[in-house]
């Protein structure tokens, strides 16, 4: 999280409910679209007010804005920022407490507890987990060095992590924070408050705009529209049986027919390029394979995805941006 021209700080945002999940997706999308700096996405502080509904926030520990203010001795600023966050996320903002064996952990913890008591802000124990088991610390350090372009034995590199940032057991956390039981109790409270239902197995792709009059294209002077329609109906039968009278089915059918049309046109163009005058004699075996592939794609409900990929690939080619050769997927 950052402000315009200001320092970068950390927050942990949790989806409390389905609306909170949408808030998080909006923030992440906006960070990538509008908040990138040197290739890294950042969330602007002012965006939080627009996407605060249904979100539970943890302060980010020492790396958070409040933590940084406390560590720099700016207690008035820390108090001001905590009050602002508690107002923005009423009953949904927690000060994070951490004991990970890093420098100034205890100094921060005591300052944070004191501030939390002063403003009646709940605290929560976290471990800033970076790897699963303690023995994975060295592998994690290697990954960090690769990312930062440093060598493991470089004396100048920042040691930002400790070997205690693994996924501790409940028993370990209970022992570590036995002197602050409310910080442990709030971990359970936060988990209880987070109830999100994610619809898996359903694809939410943008709708590709199908031309209104594509059925009138000269293509259908040599290809039977009814034949392509019947092929598409058969591909959709298993998935849409009993729902053929719905507007959604009509849209899916039309998309499938258009997808078949431009796929066949693309095949004709490619064979003409490869075989020239012999393109027509090569068509039957290629067409058989194409129909097989198209049937699977339409049956799975993916023609819209392929059309979207086609659109941005064509845009890239039109603007002389290198494309491909792909990696064996549909996007290739």
N, C-alpha and C positions, 0 to 999 in steps of 0.2 A: 504494500500500500504506500502511496506517495501523494504529496501535494504538489501543485505546479511549482517546479524548481526547488522543492524541498527535499529533505532526507527520506530515505526509504526505511520503512518499518514493516514488521510482520504482524499479521492477525490470523487466527484460525477461525474460519467460518463454518458452521454446521447447519445443515438443513433440519429445522424442527418439524416441518410438515411439507406437503406437496408444494405449497406456495413458496416456502423457503428454498426448495430444490430449484424451482424456476428462477428465483432471485439469484441463486448461485450461478446457474447457467447463463443468465443475462450478464452478470458481472464478469464471468470468465470470457464470454464472447466479446464483450466490450473492451476488455483488457487487450485481447489479441487484435481487435480491429482498430482501436483508438489509443491504446496505452503503451504501445511498444517503444522501448528505448534500447538501442544496440541489440535488437533481436530478442529482448526479454519483455514479456508482458507484465504490466503493472496496473493495479486498480487505483484509480484516483479517489482521494478521500471524499470528495463531494458526491461520488457515485453511490456511496454507501447509504446516504439518505434516501436515494431513489429506489434502492433495492434492499431495504431493511426488513421488510415484512417476512415473518416466518423463519428468521435467521437467528441462531444462537452464536454468540461471539466470545472467543477466548482471547485474552489480551496479547498473546505472543511472547510472554515472559520478558527476558532482558532485551530481546530483539524487537519487542513491540514499542510503539510510540511512548507509552507510559513508562515502560521499563527503561528505555533510553533516557528519558527525562530524570528518572530516579537515579540512575547510575551516573548522570552528569551533575547531580546535586541540584537539579531544578525542580524542587518539590512543589512549588506553586504551579508550574506548568503541568506537572504530572497530575496534580489535583484538578486543574482546569480540564485537561483532556479526559480524565476519568469521569468527571461530571457530565461532559458532553456525550461520551459514549453510553453512559447509563441512561441519559435522556433519549438518545437515538435508539437504543435497544433496551427498553424498560423490562426489568426482570429477566433479561436475556444476555447480560454481559457479566463475564467472570474474569477476575484477575488470576492469571496462571502462576503457580508456584512450582519451581523445579529444583531438584537436587541431582545434578548429573556429574558432579565432580569437576565442573569447569570453574574458571577463575571468577570470583565475585558472586558465585551462586548464593551464598548465605547472606552476603551484604544486600543483594537485591531482595531476597526472600523476606528478610526482616523489614525492609523499607516498604515492600508491597503489602505485607500483613498490617503494618501500622496504618498505611493509607486506606486499606480496605476497611479497617475498623472505624477510622475517622468518618468515612462516607457511607458506611453500611453496605459495602459491595461484597458479594459472595466471592470466595476464592475456590480454586480447584487445583488439584495436584496432577501434573502431567510430567512426561519424561522426555519430551522432544525426540521421539523415537526415530532413528535413522536406519536401523538394521534389526533383524529378528533376534539373533543370538549374540552374546558378548564376543564370541570367537570370530565373528564376522567384521569386527572393527577394522582389522588390517585391510581386508578387501574393500571396505568402504573408503578408507583413506586412499587406496589406489584409485578408486573411481573419482574421488574429489581431485586428486592430482591430475588425472587425465582431463577432467573438465577445466581445471584452472591452468593447465599447461605447465605444471611444476613437477619436480622430481621429489620422491619420498624423502630423501635425505637433504633437501634444500633447506638450509637454516633460516632462510628468509620467508618461507611460506607460513601462512597463518594456520595455527592449529585450532580450528573452530569447533572441533568435536572431541568427545571423550569416549572411552570404551564402555561407559555406563549408559549410553543412549540406545540400549536395546529394549525389546519389548519385555518389560519386567512382569513377573507374575503378580497377582493380587496380593499374595503374602509379602512379597518384597516391597511393594508400594505401601502396604499397611505398616510395615516396620519402619520404612523410610520417613513416613509422615505421621508417626504415632503421636507426635506432639501437636499436630494440627488435624484432628479427626474430621472437622467439617470440610476440609479440602478433599478428603477421601469420600465422604458422604455425597459431595456434589458431583463426583464422577458418575455415581449411580443415578443421581437425579437427572443429570444431563442425558445419560443414555436412555432413561425412562421417557424423557420429554421428546426425544427424536423419533418420530414415527413417519416414515416416508414410504409410500408405495410406488415403486418404479415399474412401469408397464414394460415387461421384457417380451421379446418376440414380435413386437409390432414396430414397423419402420415408419418414421415420420420424415419423409423426403419432400423437398420442395416440388411443387407441381411444374412439370415442363410444359410450356405453352404450346399446345398442339394447334397448327394452323387451321383456321375455320373451314377452309375449302380445299383441304388437301385431297379429298376424294375426287376432285375435278382435275387433278394433275394428269399430264400426258402419260405418266407412268402407267396409268390404268387402261390405256389403250392397248398395251401389250401384256398386261397382267390383269387377271380377273380379281376385281375387288371382292366379289362374293367368295372366291376361293381363299383369299387371305383372311377374310372375316371368319370363314368356317374353321380354318386352321387355328385362329386365335380363340374362338369359342371352345374348341376342343381342349386347348391348353388351359383355359380358365375353369373348365368344368369341375374339376375336383375341389378347387378352392372356393368357388362361388356357387356351388349347387344349392338351389333353393332361394338364391338372392339375385336371380337374373333380372328381376323387375326393378331393382334399386338404381338410383342415380349413380351410386359409386361403381356399380358393375358397368353401366354404360360408359362411364369415364375410363375405366380400366380397359374395356374392350376397344375403345377408340384409340387409346394410347398404344395398345398392343398392335393394332393394325398399322398405325403410323410407324411404329418401331420396325415392323416387318418390312414396310415399304422402303424406308431409308436404308435398311440393312441390305436389301436386295440391290438397291441402286449402288450402294458402296461396293458390293461384290462385283457387279457388272463393270464398274469403273476400274477396280483392281485387276480383274481378269483381262480387260482390254489393255491395260498397261503391261501385264505380264506376257500375254499370248498374242496380242494384236489380232490378226485375221483368224486365229485359231481359238479365240475366246469362246465362241458359241459352242464348239465341240467339247470344251472343258467344263462348261457350265453345269451339266447334270450332276457330276460327282461333287462339285463344290456346293451346289444348291442343296443336295441331300444333307450334307454336313451342316450347312447353315440352318436349314429347317430344324434339324435335331437340336442345335444349340439354342435357337430362338424359342422352341417349345419349352425347354427347361427354364430359360430366363423368364418367359411370360408366366409359366406355371408358378414360379417362385415369387412373382410380383415385383420383379426388378427392372422392367423396361424403363421406368422413370429414372432410375439411377443411371443406367447406361446412357440415356438421352442427356442427362445433366453432365456426365463426364464428357460426352461427345461435344457438348456446347463449349465447355471451357478449354478442351483440347483444341477445338477449331479456332477459338479466339486466340489462343497462344500461337497457333500456326499463322493466323492472319497478321499477327503482330511480330512475326519473325522471332518468336521465343522457342528455343529448342524443346522438343517433346520426345519422350520415350528414350530407349526402346521399350520401356515398361519392365515389369518383373513377373510376367506370366499371369497377371490378374486381368479382370475386365478393364481396369483403368489403363492398362498398357495399350 
